Amino acid sequence: MWDLHIKHFAHYLKLERSLSANSIAAYVHDVELLRQFTELKKVKATPLTLTTKQLQLFLQYINELGMSAYSQARILSGIKGFYKYLMFEELIEKDPTELLEGPKIGRKLPDTLNYEEIVKLLEAIDLSTPEGSRNRAMLEVLYSSGLRVSELVELKLNNIYFDVGFLRVIGKGNKERLVPLGRDAMKYLKIYIDEVRVHVPVKKGFESHVFLNRFGKKISRVSVFTIIKSRAQVIGLKKTISPHTFRHSFATHLIEGGADLRAVQEMLGHESITTTEIYTHLDRDYLRQVITEFHPRS
């Protein structure tokens, strides 16, 4: 019974919610954890008959596994999503997760890079190699446009508008948005496409992808992570960074520069303005730092 419900749940997430494969896998993993708990603890219940009390025991179980508060909250969110689906399909009459509460977690502000660190990372790339040219273009685009790494690796040639300096991006839930492309990003992207990519023997099915690996397939998200981490090591950067750090830095630098919050929301592809508002907290920290450093009576 679990297998069937999980399978149909995955279909629902894809067709009704238009979620990405990675998001669907995360939801399925959360429900699999719940199933694992029922088998391990010999809970005699199906997904349709689990009670709130039994689900509270599940939360206690994942807490005892030593998971962080953030991981526990994320798993609970996945389980709540599963029961919303069961309600949607009218397979249950009452949602047993409705009154469940996860651990309280503080909102962690994302790590960012200052402009000097961004420049050092970009300049640490060897432009004399084809891979270096591609890597510089990728990182310039990440910082210039604030893309998610999943959006970067799926970027298509026909979605680049060099004449007006914009990218058409397919984001979460297949939602499209237009994001500006900075002058430097356009420069390095054009060099890569015109002088490097044209010499890559492209594999079938990847003809329209912008960023390719040496085998002619689209570059993977893991490869982008690895490239960024290797450049960070080269310049001796102590911060733990990822492709998302470029997105955070893009947003933070815009807010610090006085950009309108709604405009930043649009560029990031955030559904809710509250998600974007986290960067105003970062900006306040920046302003506090400025006062501390430069105000005579701070």
N, C-alpha and C positions, 0 to 999 in steps of 0.2 A: 504493500500500500504506500509506503514512504516513497519508493522509486517512482511510482506513477504521479504522485502529487508534486514531487520535486521536478520531474520532467515537464509537467504542465505549467508549473510555476515559472520555469525557465522560458517556456514559450510565451507566457503572459508578459514577462519582463521585456522580451524582445519585440513582441507585436503591439502590446498595449502601451508599454512605457518607453519603447524605442531606446533601451539602454544599450551600452556598448558591451562587447563580449567580456571585457574585463570586469565590468560592474556586475554582469549576470553571474560570472564565476564566483565573485565575492559573496553575492546573495546565496547562491547554491551551497557554498562552503559553510555559511552560517547555519543553514538548515541541516546540513550533514552533521554538523557538530551537535545539534539538538538530537538528531537521530542516534548518534553515537552515545550520547548521555542516556537516552532511554534504554538502549541495549545494555550498556555497562551497569546501570543501576537497576536493571530489570523492571523498568516502569511499564506496567501493563496498560498502555494507552496508544492510540493512533494519533496522527496529527489532528484529527477531527475531534478527539475526545480528551486531549491534554487540558488540564485545569490550570488556573492561575497559580495555585499553590505548587503544582508540579513544575511550572515554568520558573517560579521563584527559586526552587531547588536547583534548576538548571543554571540560573544566574550565580547561585552560590558555588556550583560546581566549576564554572569557568573562572570564578574569582580564586578558587583553591588551586587552579592550574597555574596561578602566578601571572596571569595576563594583566597588562596595564589597564588603568581605568579607561583610557581611550579605546583600547581594543574591546573591552567589555561593552562599552557604550555602542561601538560600531556593530558588534554582533547582535546586541539587543535590537538595534535599528533594523538589521537584516531579518530577524525573527518577526518583528512587528510588520515588516513588509510582506512576509509570507502569510501572516494571518489576515492582512488587508486583502490579499489575493483570494484567500479562502472565503472571506466575507463577500468579495466582489462576485465570486462564482456561486454564491449562496449555498456553499457547502457546510457552513456553520451559521448559527443564528446570533451568537454573541462572541465578541473578540476577547479571548482570555488574556491578551497582552495589554489591554486598554489601560489597566491600572498599574502595570509594571513600570518601575523606575530603575534606571541604571545608575551607576556611580556618578557622583558630581565630578565634573572635570573642568579645570580652568581653561579658558580659551588661549591656546598657545599661539603666540605671535610667530609668524614664519621667519626663518633666517633670511636675511637679505645681504646683498653685496653693495658697497658704496661704489661710486662711479670709478674711482681709481682702481679698485679691485677688478671691476668689469674690464677696464682697459688692459690691465696686466694679463688677465686670462686670455683676452682676444689676441694680444700681441705675443703670447707664448706659443701660438700656433705656427708651425713651419709652413709657410706658403709656397715653398719650392716643390712640394709633393702634391699629387692629385688629391690625396686624402686630406691634406692640410687645407687646400682650397675649399673643399666641401665642408670641412669642419668649421672653418671661419665663417662661411656663409650660413651654416646652421645656427651657430651661436649668435651671430649678428641678428638673424631673424628672430630667435628666441627673445633677445633683449629688446629689439626694436618694436616687436608686435605683441609680446606677452602671450605667445601661444602655449598651450599645453603640449607636452612631448608627444602625446597621441595625435594631436592636430598637426604637429610638425612632420612626423613620419608619414602621414597620410596626405600631405600637401601635394596638389597636382599642378602640372605645368600650366594648364588652361585656367587656373585660379590665381595666377599672378598677373597683375595689371601694371606693368612698368610705366606705361604712359601717364597714369594718374597716381602711381605710388601706393597701390592698395593690394591686399590679399583677400580673396574670398575663402573663408574658413568654414569647414563643416565641424561644428562642435558637438557637445553632449546632446543626445536626443535628436541627432541629425539636424540641429538648428544651424542655419547659416548666419554669418555675420561678416561685415567688411571691416578690416583693420588696416590702419596706415602702415606703410613700410618706410622706414627712415632712409635717408640718403646713403649712409654707409652700408646699410643692409642691402639696398638695391644694387650698389656697386659690387659688393662681393658675391651676391646672388647671381648677378649677370655674368661675372667672370667665371663662376663655377659652371653655370649652364652653357655658356658659349664656348668655353675653352677646355673644360674638363669632362663634363657629363657627355658631351657629344662623342667622346672617344670610349665610353663605357659600353661593352656589349650587353645590351639590355635583355633580360629574360622576358619571355612571354608573360603578359599579365601585369608587367610593371612599367610599360612604355610611358605612362603619364605621371608616374611618381617622380617628384623632384629629386629627392635625396636617395642615392643608390649606394649599395656596398660594392665591393670589388667583384662580386659575383653577378652583378647586374640586377639584383633584387632590391626592394626598398630596405632602407636601413632600419634596424630594429631599435626599439626603445632602450633595450639593455645596452646597445652599442653607444647610444647618445649619452647615457649615464657614464659609461666607461671613459668616453672621450673627455667629458667634463671633469671627472675625478682625476684623470691623468694630468690634465692641464693645471688643476689646482695643486697637485703634488709638485709639478715643475716650478711653480712660483712660490711654493712654501706656504700656501694658504692653510690656516688652521681650522677654518670653518668647515662644517660638513655641508656640502652642497650637492645639488642635483639639478636636472633641467628645470624643475619647478622653482628653484631659487632665482632663475632669470626672470620668470613670470612675476614672482613676488617683488623683485628689484624693479622691474618695469613699472609696476603699479605704484610702488612706494615713491619712486623718483618723480612720477607724474604728480602724485598728491603733494609731495614736498615742493614741487614747482608751481603749485596752485591750480592744478587741473580740476575741472568740475567732476564731482563724484559720479554723477550719472553718465558722463562721457567715459570715465574709467570702467564703470560697470558694463557699458556697451562693448568696449574694446575687449574686456576679459570674457565676455559671454556669460556673466553671472545672471541667473534668473532673478535673484533677489538682491536688492540694494544692501541688505544687512550683511551679506557675504562680503561685499566690497568695503563695507564700513570698517572692517578689521584694519585696513590700511590707514584709516584716520587715527587709530590708536598708535600705529607705528610713527605717524607724522607727529603726534603729540610728544612721543619719546624723543624724536629728533629735535623738536622745538625746545624741549626741556634741556637737552644736551647743549644746544646753542646758547641758551640763557646761562647755563652753568659755566660754559667756557668763556663767554664774551661779555656778560653783564657785570658791571663793576660791583654791584651789591648782591650778587647771587650767593 
